[in-house]
């Protein structure tokens, strides 16, 4: 919950706007400002104060106790111009909150956390537990000192600066990535990725203390850190076993269960007749830990209570890191049409793969140290394979494409190469067709289709069949790749096919470099379009039989009933008016004849 506090009418107005925008996330605190702030600080995860920074400093200072647990505090000035991350930028989420508040209020976020200010990843914001001297190592990073990286495990972290070389020897300061039970050295941060899976079995009624005690003892004796446990795993039949459920809760990890038949198919070093008879599989602890593959670090162990038989077993497996491939659509080219999610993925990546001209568009958004693999036109297959290979090595990879990466771009070849051994994330982008449509008006208001006229990857016979189908179905058609220097006859042919079903007066929109500084657009007709005026940077949108030019805009009616009724009423009104005029005219004519 986010607590909101204001003291004046102008601050109260901005406070109300934020509360209205986030009704389920916020709670407005009223009354004397100090009392309201103290209540919000005690009850909420984050606080936004619509007060001067100095006032908030005085209010919050006596309340601070631990940067790891204190709420994040953001203050917004009376005019709503700035959202300042004041306390808890990382651990309290105030930096992210300041950006979100700024988005809602149209303000400027003010982030002064040193790593954020210079584009470095905060070591306490990487999404994994950590131990050690975060402040000291961060200061070394900021000062440009050499910081050694001891990567005992590969993990898809964001890019680190170039002055953080991999090292196998000791060095100070340093960053260590490990699931081993090692204490941080002086000026060292140990990052704890969730690499360990603990398989657990238990007899009915096994106590929480016995199950949890066995898990912790097994980790400790195996020299492994409890902070690196990603999940507890067991058989379906034990999904509700209180001791196992409680152990997962105590460790703060999910409990994952598998069917007995699936576990029975996992090869284990220590099968047993007891679980086979009880739940239908010769192994629970080892098999549940090994289902997803990995290295068995701690073979099956039994609890050892005094005076009675063991009621719990466990085993520990190190799962290999899954690399991450984000396929990112950059939009049509304008920076303000690049989505916030795309920006986040670009900054999350340690490796960027893309067409050289697209890399140039976003190079300034990448973190220092991001490894860039760029290539020219025609190397799409190579880029797709490279991106997948880097992800398979455990890297965080961003593969970029223009528009939406899934539309005539890199998602298709990349996902055709990617297997189940990596995580894949798709980040949608604004397509060229949508950007062009926004410039033209509303040409895609009803059913529509996009067709590429490039026969580089698709035989012309297939393209022609699709154009004919779209023409016969009366679909609005957006042509991608309409014409190039070496391919100049396909667009005239496609237009002729559409002309078999549509009038020459059918509206056509032609947009070149939509959303870019040299954007150009023109409205024409199916009969008036000169194909020679079109190139590969152009999108051609051909209306259907209902598309009209309205006030210089291209509009395809959606077919709403109220529009039809309105049109009918208008037509009826016109007809009635005409009929009345005719009747009056006839009456006047009759009177004229009578007078004669």
Secondary structure, DSSP 8 states (H G I E B T S, - for coil): -EEEEE-SHHHHHHHHHHHHHTTTTEEE--SSHHHHHHHHHHH-SEEEEES-HHHHHHHHHTT---TTTS-EEEEE-TTS-EEEEEE-SSTT-HHHHHHHHHHHHT-EEE---HHHHHT---TTSSSSEEEE-HHHHHHHHHTT---EEEESS--------TT--B-SS--SSEEEE--B-----TTEEEEE---EEEEEEE-TT--HHHHHHHHHHHHHHTTB-GGGEEEEEEEGGGTT-HHHHHHHHHHT-EEEEE-HHHHHTS--SS--HHHHHHHS-S-SHHHHHHTT--EEEEEEEE---TTS---EEEEEEE-----EEEEEE-BSS-GGGS-HHHHHHHHH-SEEEEEHHHHHHHGGGS-TT-EEEEE-TT-HHHHHHHHHHHHHTT-EEEEEESB-TTSSSHHHHHHHH--TTSEEEEE----HHHHHHHHHEETTSS-EEEEE---SSS-HHHHHHHHHHHHHTT-EEEEES--BTTB-SHHHHHHHHHHTTS-TT-EEEEEESTTSTT-EEEEEETTT--GGG--TTEEEEE--TT-EEETTEEE-----HHHHHHHHHHHHHHHHHHHHHHHHHHHHHHHHHHH-
